[in-house]
Amino acid sequence: MVPAMLRRDRWIGGWLLVIALGLLTVGLDASLTAQVPPPKKAPDYSGYITVGEVVGEVLKADEKHVTVQVTWYMPQVKGGGAGRRPQIGRGGVYRNPFAPNMNRPRNPPRVTVKEQKHDYDFHLVPESLIRFKSLPPKYDENGKRVSYTTKELDELRAPPGAPGYAASLNELVPGTIVEVVAMRDRKIPADKVTDSDLCAKYVIILGSNRLTPNVSSDQDRKQETKKEKKN
């Protein structure tokens, strides 16, 4: 027979496990898995205009915004300034770790190209879709890689016209490399659009890159400029 004290300890331990699992379930935000399964009908983008796209590294994300750090290749002309902050959709070449030569342009004669990082905050609206560029692997309960069923593939590809495969907000952890297709409200004139007006049409997960060169961000660069002026 099992001693009474041991039975009591097992009973208490079982209830503690149940309570812990319950707290974890309550702590999950339903918005984080809102796109799994993905919407069957394509969002209505008639109220928006696509601006352009960039590739960058996720700094943070929640149900309202995703902040992405974009590394730009900035030409440095002798005697010139550091250059303005590039606007998305207005030209410029950005770093893409998954492109040949990381998308780095060839240096023109007498021009040096340097990397500069700038942070961009994109609004996540009800029409925004988070996607995988490539089909993520599927594993069974034993950790063995298995194939998707036809039904599962159809669900992941939905809605019609969307790129790649469905993903959710909790995939956008810091360090994730994404391509953001940006859009703006159609009511905002093109010449009045600022970075703060940009929304994400698609956030497409390309992969993860923890080896990003340690180049100063916008905030760090401003602090360095202040120190130089004081000196």
N, CA, C and O of each residue as an XYZ file, in Angstrom:
924
protein
N       0.835     -1.209      0.000
C       0.000      0.000      0.000
C       0.872      1.262      0.000
O       1.964      1.291      0.568
N       0.349      2.299     -0.658
C       1.076      3.555     -0.717
C       0.809      4.329      0.561
O      -0.353      4.493      0.933
N       1.839      4.813      1.251
C       1.636      5.570      2.486
C       0.733      6.767      2.242
O       0.719      7.342      1.153
N      -0.037      7.140      3.293
C      -0.992      8.251      3.172
C      -0.306      9.544      2.798
O      -0.838     10.308      1.992
N       0.867      9.813      3.363
C       1.572     11.060      3.072
C       1.980     11.130      1.610
O       1.899     12.194      0.995
N       2.430      9.982      1.033
C       2.836      9.953     -0.370
C       1.642     10.188     -1.279
O       1.736     10.894     -2.283
N       0.470      9.561     -0.895
C      -0.739      9.775     -1.695
C      -1.147     11.243     -1.680
O      -1.569     11.796     -2.696
N      -1.012     11.869     -0.500
C      -1.377     13.279     -0.387
C      -0.472     14.151     -1.255
O      -0.941     15.064     -1.935
N       0.853     13.857     -1.225
C       1.804     14.638     -2.031
C       1.498     14.517     -3.514
O       1.570     15.496     -4.257
N       1.149     13.281     -3.946
C       0.812     13.088     -5.361
C      -0.445     13.869     -5.737
O      -0.530     14.458     -6.815
N      -1.422     13.859     -4.822
C      -2.685     14.566     -5.079
C      -2.437     16.064     -5.207
O      -2.962     16.706     -6.117
N      -1.626     16.630     -4.286
C      -1.308     18.061     -4.324
C      -0.533     18.405     -5.592
O      -0.800     19.415     -6.244
N       0.441     17.538     -5.933
C       1.237     17.792     -7.138
C       0.388     17.790     -8.387
O       0.602     18.602     -9.287
N      -0.593     16.868     -8.453
C      -1.472     16.822     -9.621
C      -2.296     18.077     -9.768
O      -2.457     18.598    -10.871
N      -2.819     18.564     -8.655
C      -3.614     19.792     -8.719
C      -2.761     21.003     -9.081
O      -3.222     21.882     -9.810
N      -1.532     21.066     -8.589
C      -0.641     22.168     -8.959
C      -0.373     22.182    -10.457
O      -0.319     23.249    -11.069
N      -0.205     20.994    -11.054
C       0.021     20.901    -12.491
C      -1.196     21.399    -13.258
O      -1.057     22.125    -14.243
N      -2.392     21.013    -12.812
C      -3.618     21.455    -13.471
C      -3.757     22.967    -13.401
O      -4.111     23.613    -14.388
N      -3.473     23.537    -12.214
C      -3.570     24.997    -12.049
C      -2.574     25.713    -12.948
O      -2.903     26.722    -13.573
N      -1.333     25.179    -13.011
C      -0.301     25.819    -13.849
C      -0.703     25.817    -15.312
O      -0.547     26.825    -16.000
N      -1.218     24.696    -15.793
C      -1.656     24.618    -17.187
C      -2.809     25.563    -17.439
O      -2.895     26.169    -18.507
N      -3.701     25.698    -16.463
C      -4.817     26.612    -16.612
C      -4.360     28.043    -16.714
O      -4.902     28.805    -17.515
N      -3.357     28.441    -15.908
C      -2.840     29.805    -15.971
C      -2.176     30.087    -17.301
O      -2.310     31.185    -17.840
N      -1.458     29.108    -17.840
C      -0.836     29.291    -19.146
C      -1.886     29.503    -20.215
O      -1.703     30.337    -21.102
N      -2.978     28.770    -20.150
C      -4.036     28.898    -21.150
C      -4.694     30.251    -21.065
O      -4.969     30.877    -22.089
N      -4.958     30.721    -19.825
C      -5.586     32.025    -19.658
C      -4.674     33.128    -20.158
O      -5.143     34.131    -20.697
N      -3.337     32.943    -19.976
C      -2.386     33.983    -20.352
C      -2.242     34.164    -21.841
O      -1.709     35.188    -22.269
N      -2.689     33.224    -22.658
C      -2.544     33.349    -24.093
C      -3.518     34.383    -24.638
O      -4.702     34.372    -24.302
N      -3.008     35.278    -25.485
C      -3.846     36.300    -26.104
C      -4.464     35.711    -27.361
O      -3.745     35.226    -28.235
N      -5.789     35.747    -27.462
C      -6.465     35.155    -28.617
C      -6.049     35.818    -29.910
O      -6.093     35.192    -30.969
N      -5.635     37.109    -29.840
C      -5.257     37.818    -31.065
C      -3.988     37.255    -31.676
O      -3.755     37.413    -32.874
N      -3.153     36.590    -30.857
C      -1.894     36.069    -31.374
C      -2.110     34.909    -32.337
O      -1.260     34.645    -33.186
N      -3.219     34.226    -32.217
C      -3.492     33.086    -33.088
C      -4.720     33.337    -33.954
O      -5.384     32.402    -34.402
N      -5.012     34.616    -34.183
C      -6.230     34.978    -34.904
C      -6.210     34.495    -36.348
O      -7.269     34.281    -36.939
N      -5.007     34.318    -36.935
C      -4.919     33.931    -38.332
C      -4.662     32.438    -38.508
O      -4.308     31.997    -39.602
N      -4.832     31.669    -37.463
C      -4.685     30.218    -37.574
C      -5.959     29.561    -37.082
O      -6.174     29.548    -35.870
N      -6.829     29.010    -37.936
C      -6.649     28.952    -39.385
C      -6.794     30.320    -40.040
O      -7.432     31.209    -39.477
N      -6.210     30.500    -41.227
C      -6.244     31.794    -41.903
C      -7.639     32.102    -42.439
O      -8.471     31.203    -42.559
N      -7.898     33.378    -42.763
C      -9.209     33.716    -43.342
C      -9.397     33.054    -44.698
O      -8.462     32.980    -45.495
N     -10.604     32.575    -44.956
C     -10.881     31.911    -46.230
C     -11.086     32.909    -47.360
O     -10.859     32.594    -48.529
N     -11.521     34.127    -46.998
C     -11.785     35.153    -47.991
C     -10.671     36.193    -47.964
O     -10.224     36.602    -46.892
N     -10.226     36.618    -49.136
C      -9.154     37.607    -49.222
C      -9.626     38.937    -48.652
O     -10.767     39.334    -48.886
N      -8.766     39.637    -47.904
C      -9.133     40.942    -47.358
C      -9.440     41.943    -48.464
O      -8.964     41.808    -49.591
N     -10.230     42.935    -48.129
C     -10.574     44.007    -49.067
C      -9.557     45.134    -48.910
O      -9.554     45.848    -47.907
N      -8.695     45.284    -49.917
C      -7.662     46.315    -49.877
C      -8.048     47.559    -50.683
O      -7.188     48.382    -50.995
N      -9.313     47.699    -51.016
C      -9.739     48.816    -51.853
C      -9.528     50.175    -51.187
O      -9.450     51.199    -51.867
N      -9.437     50.181    -49.861
C      -9.232     51.442    -49.151
C      -7.769     51.794    -48.954
O      -7.445     52.772    -48.281
N      -6.867     50.982    -49.552
C      -5.435     51.192    -49.371
C      -4.719     51.253    -50.725
O      -5.241     50.809    -51.747
N      -3.523     51.811    -50.698
C      -2.641     51.834    -51.861
C      -1.292     51.258    -51.441
O      -0.708     51.697    -50.451
N      -0.799     50.276    -52.192
C       0.496     49.669    -51.887
C       1.608     50.664    -52.148
O       1.644     51.299    -53.203
N       2.520     50.804    -51.189
C       3.594     51.802    -51.268
C       4.895     51.182    -51.766
O       5.546     51.731    -52.655
N       5.271     50.053    -51.201
C       6.529     49.401    -51.555
C       6.832     48.309    -50.551
O       5.995     47.975    -49.713
N       8.023     47.756    -50.637
C       8.396     46.685    -49.719
C       9.833     46.848    -49.259
O      10.657     47.453    -49.945
N      10.124     46.298    -48.084
C      11.476     46.288    -47.538
C      11.702     44.954    -46.840
O      10.756     44.239    -46.510
N      12.963     44.638    -46.624
C      13.336     43.456    -45.849
C      14.102     43.931    -44.623
O      15.001     44.765    -44.727
N      13.743     43.398    -43.471
C      14.427     43.801    -42.250
C      14.257     42.789    -41.141
O      13.696     41.710    -41.337
N      14.751     43.155    -39.972
C      14.743     42.277    -38.801
C      13.720     42.763    -37.788
O      13.701     43.943    -37.439
N      12.881     41.870    -37.321
C      11.852     42.223    -36.346
C      12.513     42.593    -35.015
O      13.336     41.847    -34.485
N      12.133     43.765    -34.487
C      12.573     44.175    -33.156
C      11.521     43.828    -32.111
O      11.843     43.344    -31.025
N      10.255     44.083    -32.453
C       9.153     43.756    -31.549
C       7.860     43.732    -32.351
O       7.783     44.300    -33.440
N       6.859     43.079    -31.812
C       5.569     42.981    -32.491
C       4.479     42.734    -31.467
O       4.678     42.004    -30.495
N       3.331     43.343    -31.690
C       2.142     43.053    -30.909
C       0.949     43.098    -31.849
O       1.122     43.152    -33.067
N      -0.258     43.078    -31.298
C      -1.436     42.997    -32.158
C      -1.713     44.277    -32.928
O      -2.578     44.290    -33.804
N      -0.991     45.367    -32.618
C      -1.238     46.641    -33.287
C      -0.087     47.107    -34.183
O      -0.311     47.828    -35.154
N       1.133     46.701    -33.863
C       2.293     47.191    -34.601
C       3.344     46.098    -34.754
O       3.388     45.138    -33.985
N       4.188     46.272    -35.766
C       5.411     45.477    -35.878
C       6.531     46.457    -36.207
O       6.431     47.239    -37.152
N       7.591     46.404    -35.418
C       8.739     47.285    -35.618
C       9.853     46.492    -36.268
O      10.272     45.451    -35.762
N      10.326     46.997    -37.392
C      11.330     46.298    -38.196
C      12.531     47.207    -38.401
O      12.381     48.386    -38.722
N      13.708     46.660    -38.218
C      14.938     47.407    -38.463
C      15.463     47.035    -39.847
O      15.767     45.875    -40.128
N      15.560     48.050    -40.700
C      15.989     47.857    -42.085
C      17.414     48.360    -42.236
O      17.730     49.469    -41.805
N      18.267     47.562    -42.837
C      19.646     47.961    -43.126
C      19.719     48.441    -44.572
O      19.483     47.679    -45.510
N      20.048     49.706    -44.729
C      20.142     50.315    -46.067
C      21.594     50.426    -46.492
O      22.482     50.645    -45.668
N      21.821     50.274    -47.771
C      23.142     50.528    -48.338
C      23.155     51.992    -48.791
O      22.518     52.355    -49.780
N      23.894     52.824    -48.048
C      23.884     54.263    -48.280
C      25.183     54.712    -48.950
O      26.264     54.480    -48.409
N      25.093     55.350    -50.113
C      26.308     55.865    -50.760
C      26.881     57.028    -49.970
O      26.158     57.947    -49.586
N      28.184     56.982    -49.733
C      28.877     58.044    -48.996
C      29.763     58.810    -49.962
O      30.816     58.329    -50.380
N      29.322     60.002    -50.306
C      30.085     60.840    -51.222
C      31.042     61.707    -50.408
O      30.648     62.250    -49.376
N      32.272     61.845    -50.846
C      33.277     62.617    -50.130
C      32.812     64.059    -49.956
O      32.451     64.732    -50.922
N      32.829     64.518    -48.709
C      32.403     65.886    -48.425
C      30.918     66.018    -48.178
O      30.450     67.093    -47.804
N      30.154     64.937    -48.381
C      28.711     64.987    -48.184
C      28.322     64.542    -46.785
O      29.169     64.089    -46.016
N      27.045     64.669    -46.453
C      26.545     64.275    -45.148
C      26.273     62.786    -45.079
O      26.582     62.033    -46.002
N      25.692     62.382    -43.973
C      25.423     60.972    -43.757
C      24.228     60.475    -44.561
O      24.011     59.269    -44.672
N      23.450     61.403    -45.124
C      22.296     61.001    -45.916
C      21.029     60.984    -45.090
O      21.064     60.750    -43.882
N      19.912     61.232    -45.749
C      18.628     61.251    -45.062
C      18.116     59.838    -44.820
O      18.553     58.869    -45.441
N      17.177     59.767    -43.897
C      16.510     58.498    -43.618
C      15.699     58.100    -44.851
O      14.832     58.859    -45.282
N      15.962     56.932    -45.422
C      15.234     56.525    -46.638
C      13.744     56.327    -46.358
O      13.355     55.828    -45.301
N      12.931     56.726    -47.317
C      11.492     56.494    -47.233
C      11.131     55.253    -48.036
O      11.624     55.048    -49.145
N      10.282     54.447    -47.471
C       9.885     53.209    -48.132
C       9.069     53.526    -49.369
O       8.143     54.336    -49.328
N       9.425     52.878    -50.470
C       8.739     53.124    -51.728
C       9.305     54.271    -52.521
O       8.784     54.610    -53.584
N      10.386     54.888    -52.011
C      10.996     56.031    -52.710
C      12.405     55.702    -53.190
O      13.262     56.584    -53.252
N      12.644     54.455    -53.523
C      13.973     54.061    -53.969
C      14.835     53.614    -52.798
O      14.347     53.478    -51.676
N      16.103     53.388    -53.060
C      17.001     52.909    -52.020
C      17.182     51.396    -52.102
O      16.301     50.674    -52.568
N      18.335     50.933    -51.643
C      18.659     49.502    -51.674
C      18.841     49.028    -50.250
O      19.622     49.606    -49.494
N      18.133     47.989    -49.880
C      18.183     47.462    -48.521
C      18.827     46.082    -48.506
O      18.849     45.367    -49.508
N      19.352     45.735    -47.332
C      20.039     44.459    -47.145
C      19.024     43.330    -47.017
O      18.029     43.444    -46.302
N      19.298     42.246    -47.723
C      18.461     41.054    -47.642
C      19.377     39.848    -47.460
O      20.029     39.425    -48.414
N      19.440     39.283    -46.245
C      20.357     38.174    -45.987
C      20.113     36.952    -46.859
O      20.988     36.095    -46.982
N      18.923     36.861    -47.471
C      18.582     35.684    -48.250
C      18.671     35.924    -49.761
O      18.279     35.066    -50.552
N      19.185     37.089    -50.155
C      19.369     37.409    -51.568
C      20.835     37.225    -51.947
O      21.703     37.290    -51.077
N      21.132     36.996    -53.230
C      22.529     36.878    -53.656
C      23.325     38.119    -53.253
O      22.886     39.247    -53.482
N      24.490     37.906    -52.655
C      25.353     38.989    -52.193
C      24.614     39.903    -51.209
O      24.979     41.067    -51.042
N      23.577     39.370    -50.562
C      22.765     40.119    -49.595
C      22.159     41.386    -50.213
O      21.857     42.351    -49.511
N      21.990     41.363    -51.530
C      21.372     42.484    -52.253
C      22.265     43.721    -52.280
O      21.803     44.813    -52.609
N      23.533     43.554    -51.937
C      24.458     44.685    -51.877
C      24.772     45.182    -53.282
O      25.117     44.379    -54.148
N      24.661     46.497    -53.534
C      24.961     47.033    -54.875
C      26.464     47.123    -55.108
O      27.255     47.137    -54.165
N      26.832     47.183    -56.354
C      28.234     47.392    -56.687
C      28.585     48.862    -56.472
O      27.824     49.756    -56.841
N      29.753     49.096    -55.868
C      30.146     50.472    -55.590
C      30.511     51.206    -56.879
O      31.391     50.760    -57.615
N      29.836     52.336    -57.161
C      30.258     53.154    -58.301
C      31.640     53.745    -58.040
O      32.063     53.809    -56.886
N      32.356     54.180    -59.078
C      33.684     54.788    -58.873
C      33.614     55.976    -57.914
O      32.720     56.815    -58.021
N      34.565     56.042    -56.976
C      34.711     57.148    -56.027
C      33.532     57.270    -55.053
O      33.370     58.300    -54.398
N      32.742     56.257    -54.963
C      31.619     56.268    -54.018
C      31.735     55.042    -53.112
O      31.863     53.915    -53.591
N      31.690     55.271    -51.809
C      31.730     54.189    -50.833
C      30.321     53.914    -50.332
O      29.579     54.839    -50.003
N      29.962     52.655    -50.276
C      28.637     52.278    -49.779
C      28.781     51.733    -48.362
O      29.533     50.789    -48.118
N      28.048     52.343    -47.433
C      28.067     51.901    -46.048
C      26.669     51.485    -45.608
O      25.666     51.925    -46.171
N      26.624     50.631    -44.593
C      25.345     50.171    -44.074
C      24.849     51.115    -42.981
O      25.608     51.534    -42.107
N      23.560     51.439    -43.050
C      22.904     52.228    -42.008
C      21.596     51.552    -41.638
O      20.843     51.112    -42.508
N      21.330     51.473    -40.331
C      20.098     50.849    -39.868
C      19.091     51.909    -39.447
O      19.420     52.872    -38.754
N      17.860     51.703    -39.884
C      16.763     52.584    -39.510
C      15.565     51.734    -39.100
O      15.274     50.708    -39.715
N      14.881     52.176    -38.057
C      13.737     51.434    -37.526
C      12.432     51.991    -38.090
O      12.244     53.205    -38.170
N      11.535     51.087    -38.479
C      10.239     51.473    -39.041
C       9.132     50.750    -38.283
O       9.220     49.553    -38.009
N       8.094     51.502    -37.954
C       6.969     50.962    -37.204
C       5.760     50.875    -38.134
O       5.258     51.897    -38.604
N       5.301     49.667    -38.394
C       4.165     49.448    -39.300
C       2.918     49.117    -38.484
O       2.968     48.315    -37.552
N       1.794     49.747    -38.849
C       0.525     49.427    -38.208
C       0.027     48.071    -38.709
O       0.119     47.765    -39.898
N      -0.493     47.275    -37.798
C      -1.183     46.043    -38.175
C      -2.680     46.320    -38.113
O      -3.229     46.600    -37.048
N      -3.325     46.237    -39.261
C      -4.748     46.515    -39.378
C      -5.478     45.189    -39.623
O      -4.831     44.172    -39.872
N      -6.809     45.184    -39.558
C      -7.536     43.915    -39.775
C      -7.218     43.251    -41.107
O      -7.353     42.034    -41.234
N      -6.798     44.027    -42.104
C      -6.493     43.457    -43.421
C      -5.069     42.901    -43.510
O      -4.736     42.224    -44.483
N      -4.231     43.175    -42.517
C      -2.843     42.703    -42.549
C      -2.781     41.183    -42.442
O      -3.514     40.570    -41.665
N      -1.892     40.587    -43.239
C      -1.710     39.133    -43.208
C      -0.255     38.811    -42.892
O       0.661     39.417    -43.449
N      -0.051     37.852    -41.994
C       1.284     37.370    -41.660
C       1.461     36.020    -42.343
O       0.634     35.121    -42.187
N       2.543     35.886    -43.099
C       2.723     34.700    -43.940
C       4.138     34.143    -43.823
O       5.078     34.862    -43.484
N       4.272     32.867    -44.107
C       5.577     32.243    -44.315
C       5.867     32.271    -45.809
O       4.981     31.989    -46.616
N       7.097     32.609    -46.188
C       7.452     32.554    -47.601
C       7.530     31.111    -48.075
O       7.097     30.784    -49.180
N       8.090     30.247    -47.222
C       8.224     28.827    -47.546
C       7.384     27.998    -46.582
O       7.113     28.416    -45.457
N       6.986     26.839    -47.032
C       6.170     25.956    -46.200
C       6.989     25.478    -45.001
O       8.031     24.850    -45.183
N       6.531     25.769    -43.768
C       7.276     25.317    -42.589
C       7.160     23.806    -42.421
O       6.162     23.220    -42.840
N       8.152     23.165    -41.820
C       8.088     21.713    -41.634
C       7.011     21.328    -40.623
O       6.667     22.106    -39.734
N       6.494     20.129    -40.774
C       5.482     19.593    -39.858
C       6.053     18.352    -39.179
O       6.696     17.522    -39.823
N       5.812     18.233    -37.869
C       6.325     17.098    -37.111
C       5.184     16.411    -36.370
O       4.191     17.043    -36.010
N       5.339     15.119    -36.150
C       4.336     14.395    -35.373
C       4.672     14.484    -33.887
O       5.612     15.177    -33.498
N       3.896     13.775    -33.057
C       4.077     13.864    -31.607
C       5.413     13.290    -31.138
O       5.834     13.538    -30.008
N       6.080     12.523    -32.003
C       7.380     11.947    -31.660
C       8.549     12.763    -32.208
O       9.706     12.360    -32.087
N       8.241     13.910    -32.809
C       9.293     14.752    -33.356
C       9.767     14.335    -34.734
O      10.769     14.854    -35.226
N       9.072     13.417    -35.357
C       9.448     12.960    -36.694
C       8.770     13.842    -37.744
O       7.584     14.155    -37.638
N       9.538     14.231    -38.750
C       8.986     15.085    -39.797
C       8.013     14.290    -40.671
O       8.315     13.184    -41.120
N       6.845     14.879    -40.897
C       5.803     14.220    -41.683
C       5.286     15.179    -42.741
O       5.584     16.373    -42.716
N       4.510     14.643    -43.670
C       3.964     15.445    -44.766
C       2.609     16.033    -44.386
O       1.883     15.484    -43.557
N       2.292     17.150    -45.005
C       0.982     17.757    -44.827
C      -0.053     17.012    -45.663
O       0.267     16.428    -46.699
N      -1.283     17.043    -45.202
C      -2.368     16.512    -46.020
C      -2.786     17.568    -47.027
O      -2.451     18.743    -46.877
N      -3.514     17.154    -48.050
C      -3.987     18.102    -49.055
C      -4.872     19.166    -48.424
O      -4.800     20.337    -48.798
N      -5.699     18.770    -47.477
C      -6.582     19.719    -46.802
C      -5.774     20.750    -46.009
O      -6.088     21.940    -46.028
N      -4.735     20.286    -45.316
C      -3.891     21.194    -44.537
C      -3.177     22.195    -45.443
O      -3.073     23.373    -45.104
N      -2.687     21.732    -46.590
C      -2.012     22.630    -47.521
C      -2.968     23.682    -48.062
O      -2.606     24.852    -48.182
N      -4.178     23.271    -48.385
C      -5.181     24.223    -48.886
C      -5.489     25.288    -47.832
O      -5.647     26.464    -48.158
N      -5.574     24.868    -46.575
C      -5.857     25.809    -45.498
C      -4.704     26.791    -45.300
O      -4.928     27.979    -45.069
N      -3.468     26.292    -45.391
C      -2.309     27.160    -45.201
C      -2.137     28.153    -46.351
O      -1.633     29.258    -46.148
N      -2.550     27.768    -47.546
C      -2.418     28.667    -48.702
C      -3.498     29.745    -48.725
O      -3.327     30.772    -49.381
N      -4.601     29.528    -48.023
C      -5.694     30.500    -47.994
C      -5.232     31.784    -47.287
O      -4.347     31.746    -46.432
N      -5.847     32.930    -47.660
C      -6.917     33.106    -48.648
C      -6.355     33.193    -50.060
O      -5.148     33.358    -50.232
N      -7.208     33.085    -51.070
C      -6.744     33.161    -52.460
C      -6.028     34.485    -52.744
O      -6.480     35.555    -52.337
N      -4.903     34.383    -53.451
C      -4.151     35.577    -53.822
C      -3.083     35.986    -52.830
O      -2.233     36.815    -53.156
N      -3.101     35.428    -51.621
C      -2.097     35.778    -50.617
C      -0.805     35.026    -50.897
O      -0.850     33.874    -51.330
N       0.342     35.647    -50.660
C       1.615     34.963    -50.905
C       1.928     33.938    -49.830
O       1.503     34.094    -48.686
N       2.657     32.904    -50.177
C       3.166     31.952    -49.199
C       2.107     31.187    -48.441
O       1.089     30.773    -48.994
N       2.378     31.007    -47.136
C       1.548     30.164    -46.282
C       1.210     30.904    -44.987
O       1.972     31.758    -44.532
N       0.081     30.573    -44.411
C      -0.412     31.279    -43.226
C       0.545     31.155    -42.046
O       1.124     30.097    -41.802
N       0.696     32.258    -41.323
C       1.467     32.293    -40.082
C       0.687     33.131    -39.077
O      -0.350     33.702    -39.412
N       1.183     33.203    -37.855
C       0.502     33.968    -36.821
C       1.468     34.964    -36.186
O       2.679     34.904    -36.401
N       0.916     35.864    -35.412
C       1.697     36.935    -34.816
C       2.791     36.417    -33.891
O       3.859     37.022    -33.800
N       2.540     35.314    -33.211
C       3.556     34.815    -32.281
C       4.782     34.255    -32.989
O       5.734     33.849    -32.321
N       4.791     34.219    -34.323
C       5.990     33.831    -35.076
C       6.956     35.009    -35.225
O       8.127     34.814    -35.549
N       6.466     36.234    -34.989
C       7.282     37.432    -35.210
C       8.101     37.755    -33.970
O       7.908     38.797    -33.344
N       8.999     36.872    -33.622
C       9.873     37.087    -32.472
C      11.069     37.931    -32.905
O      11.424     37.936    -34.083
N      11.697     38.646    -31.966
C      12.882     39.438    -32.324
C      13.943     38.585    -33.006
O      14.229     37.468    -32.577
N      14.516     39.122    -34.065
C      15.518     38.396    -34.838
C      14.976     37.748    -36.086
O      15.747     37.266    -36.916
N      13.647     37.724    -36.239
C      13.042     37.148    -37.436
C      13.235     38.103    -38.614
O      12.996     39.305    -38.498
N      13.667     37.556    -39.740
C      13.836     38.360    -40.952
C      12.548     38.292    -41.755
O      12.067     37.208    -42.086
N      11.994     39.456    -42.066
C      10.714     39.521    -42.768
C      10.786     40.483    -43.950
O      11.598     41.408    -43.988
N       9.917     40.230    -44.893
C       9.665     41.197    -45.965
C       8.313     41.834    -45.660
O       7.308     41.138    -45.514
N       8.298     43.153    -45.567
C       7.066     43.866    -45.292
C       6.609     44.567    -46.565
O       7.332     45.390    -47.126
N       5.408     44.235    -47.012
C       4.780     44.958    -48.111
C       3.921     46.034    -47.458
O       2.924     45.736    -46.802
N       4.321     47.286    -47.646
C       3.667     48.396    -46.961
C       2.566     49.004    -47.820
O       2.625     48.990    -49.049
N       1.564     49.535    -47.136
C       0.474     50.218    -47.826
C       0.050     51.425    -46.995
O       0.396     51.532    -45.818
N      -0.698     52.327    -47.613
C      -1.200     53.517    -46.933
C      -2.687     53.663    -47.202
O      -3.225     53.115    -48.164
N      -3.330     54.411    -46.333
C      -4.742     54.710    -46.504
C      -4.924     55.530    -47.782
O      -4.203     56.503    -48.004
N      -5.865     55.147    -48.605
C      -6.094     55.824    -49.883
C      -6.472     57.297    -49.693
O      -6.279     58.112    -50.595
N      -7.005     57.628    -48.529
C      -7.438     59.004    -48.277
C      -6.268     59.958    -48.063
O      -6.430     61.174    -48.172
N      -5.087     59.411    -47.760
C      -3.913     60.257    -47.521
C      -3.231     60.552    -48.855
O      -2.840     59.612    -49.547
N      -3.072     61.824    -49.246
C      -2.392     62.155    -50.510
C      -0.962     61.633    -50.513
O      -0.306     61.576    -49.473
N      -0.496     61.259    -51.681
C       0.841     60.667    -51.800
C       1.930     61.595    -51.277
O       2.897     61.132    -50.672
N       1.784     62.898    -51.503
C       2.818     63.847    -51.077
C       2.741     64.181    -49.584
O       3.580     64.917    -49.066
N       1.733     63.640    -48.898
C       1.578     63.901    -47.465
C       1.904     62.677    -46.609
O       1.870     62.745    -45.380
N       2.214     61.575    -47.256
C       2.454     60.327    -46.523
C       3.775     60.390    -45.765
O       4.790     60.821    -46.311
N       3.759     59.960    -44.510
C       4.970     59.833    -43.697
C       5.103     58.375    -43.241
O       4.202     57.562    -43.443
N       6.231     58.070    -42.630
C       6.457     56.702    -42.152
C       5.394     56.272    -41.146
O       5.040     55.095    -41.084
N       4.888     57.211    -40.366
C       3.904     56.877    -39.335
C       2.545     56.493    -39.923
O       1.682     55.987    -39.205
N       2.347     56.731    -41.230
C       1.082     56.391    -41.882
C       1.084     54.984    -42.478
O       0.044     54.507    -42.932
N       2.229     54.321    -42.482
C       2.360     53.049    -43.183
C       1.757     51.883    -42.408
O       1.956     51.745    -41.201
N       1.027     51.061    -43.122
C       0.453     49.833    -42.574
C       1.090     48.641    -43.289
O       1.615     48.776    -44.394
N       1.039     47.500    -42.659
C       1.559     46.274    -43.268
C       0.439     45.563    -44.018
O      -0.571     45.174    -43.431
N       0.632     45.402    -45.317
C      -0.295     44.586    -46.091
C       0.035     43.119    -45.867
O      -0.823     42.312    -45.509
N       1.319     42.795    -46.090
C       1.826     41.454    -45.803
C       3.092     41.576    -44.970
O       3.930     42.440    -45.229
N       3.231     40.715    -43.974
C       4.501     40.522    -43.276
C       4.912     39.089    -43.585
O       4.343     38.140    -43.045
N       5.904     38.939    -44.456
C       6.282     37.626    -44.967
C       7.563     37.170    -44.271
O       8.606     37.813    -44.388
N       7.475     36.068    -43.554
C       8.613     35.552    -42.799
C       9.570     34.828    -43.747
O       9.198     33.857    -44.406
N      10.807     35.323    -43.801
C      11.826     34.723    -44.665
C      12.697     33.728    -43.908
O      13.148     32.734    -44.477
N      12.931     33.992    -42.636
C      13.788     33.121    -41.840
C      14.258     33.864    -40.608
O      13.613     34.814    -40.164
N      15.381     33.433    -40.056
C      15.930     34.067    -38.858
C      17.400     34.334    -39.075
O      18.110     33.539    -39.691
N      17.852     35.477    -38.553
C      19.251     35.841    -38.723
C      19.742     36.501    -37.449
O      19.419     37.658    -37.179
N      20.517     35.775    -36.672
C      21.071     36.315    -35.436
C      22.462     36.900    -35.650
O      23.097     37.342    -34.692
N      22.941     36.910    -36.885
C      24.300     37.363    -37.163
C      24.314     38.723    -37.845
O      25.241     39.039    -38.591
N      23.285     39.529    -37.590
C      23.221     40.849    -38.201
C      24.366     41.714    -37.693
O      24.592     41.776    -36.485
N      25.103     42.389    -38.593
C      26.203     43.253    -38.145
C      25.722     44.289    -37.139
O      24.615     44.816    -37.251
N      26.566     44.570    -36.159
C      26.191     45.487    -35.081
C      26.362     46.931    -35.535
O      27.314     47.601    -35.135
N      25.448     47.407    -36.362
C      25.461     48.777    -36.844
C      24.464     49.576    -36.014
O      23.395     49.069    -35.672
N      24.801     50.808    -35.690
C      23.962     51.618    -34.816
C      22.566     51.806    -35.390
O      22.394     51.962    -36.599
N      21.576     51.788    -34.510
C      20.197     52.068    -34.900
C      19.969     53.568    -34.896
O      20.881     54.333    -34.584
N      18.750     54.000    -35.243
C      18.414     55.419    -35.262
C      18.702     56.075    -33.915
O      19.330     57.132    -33.861
N      18.244     55.452    -32.828
C      18.396     56.038    -31.505
C      19.869     56.124    -31.105
O      20.307     57.138    -30.562
N      20.626     55.071    -31.370
C      22.049     55.083    -31.028
C      22.794     56.151    -31.809
O      23.672     56.826    -31.272
N      22.436     56.304    -33.093
C      23.108     57.274    -33.938
C      22.839     58.705    -33.469
O      23.729     59.553    -33.530
N      21.616     58.979    -33.000
C      21.282     60.313    -32.482
C      22.105     60.624    -31.235
O      22.585     61.744    -31.061
N      22.263     59.623    -30.371
C      23.048     59.824    -29.160
C      24.513     60.078    -29.495
O      25.162     60.911    -28.861
N      25.039     59.356    -30.501
C      26.423     59.561    -30.919
C      26.615     60.966    -31.481
O      27.642     61.596    -31.230
N      25.628     61.468    -32.247
C      25.705     62.808    -32.823
C      25.745     63.859    -31.719
O      26.510     64.820    -31.801
N      24.910     63.675    -30.670
C      24.895     64.628    -29.550
C      26.247     64.668    -28.847
O      26.725     65.741    -28.478
N      26.873     63.485    -28.658
C      28.168     63.423    -28.007
C      29.234     64.139    -28.825
O      30.094     64.828    -28.275
N      29.169     63.968    -30.172
C      30.147     64.617    -31.044
C      30.011     66.135    -30.978
O      31.015     66.847    -30.994
N      28.769     66.638    -30.904
C      28.557     68.095    -30.832
C      29.077     68.672    -29.524
O      29.616     69.778    -29.497
N      28.909     67.898    -28.408
C      29.402     68.361    -27.121
C      30.909     68.434    -27.110
O      31.490     69.340    -26.512
N      31.556     67.466    -27.779
C      33.013     67.444    -27.819
C      33.562     68.445    -28.819
O      34.778     68.555    -28.978
